[in-house]
Amino acid sequence: MNQYVTGAVIRRLREDRRMTQVELAERIHVSGKAVSKWETGISLR
């Protein structure tokens, strides 16, 4: 999978669960900014 497909999958799964980026971030112990970067393909770390 490339970074854009991965970001799209993360976003779709998050939205299916009706979670915001911040809610997901808190649940997996990362920053909301990290989730945003993953979903836009800026960073995958």
N, C-alpha and C positions, 0 to 999 in steps of 0.2 A: 504494500500500500504506500502511496506517496503521501506527502504531508497534507495536501488538500483533501484527499479522500479521508484521511484520519480525522482532520478537523471537522469535516462534514458529519462524520459518524458520531464524534463526541457531541456535537451540537444537537443532532437529531435525537440521540439517546437522552440527553439532558432535557430537551424540550418535551419529549414523550413523557417524561416523569414530572413535567411542569415545575422544573427547578430553574432558578436564575443562575447566572455564572457564579455569583457570590455564594449561593447556597451549596453548589457543587464544590466550590473551592474550600469552604469550611468543612464539608464532609470528608474531603480527601486531604485536608491539611496543606493546602497550597494557597497562593494569593489569587484573588479574582482576576488580577491582571494576567497571571499565568494561564488561566483557563481561556481568557480572551485571546491570548497569543496562540494557544494550541488551535483554537477554532478558526482563526484567520490564517494559520499556516506560517506565522512569523517565527515560532519556536516550538520545538517538540520536547524540550528538556524540562 
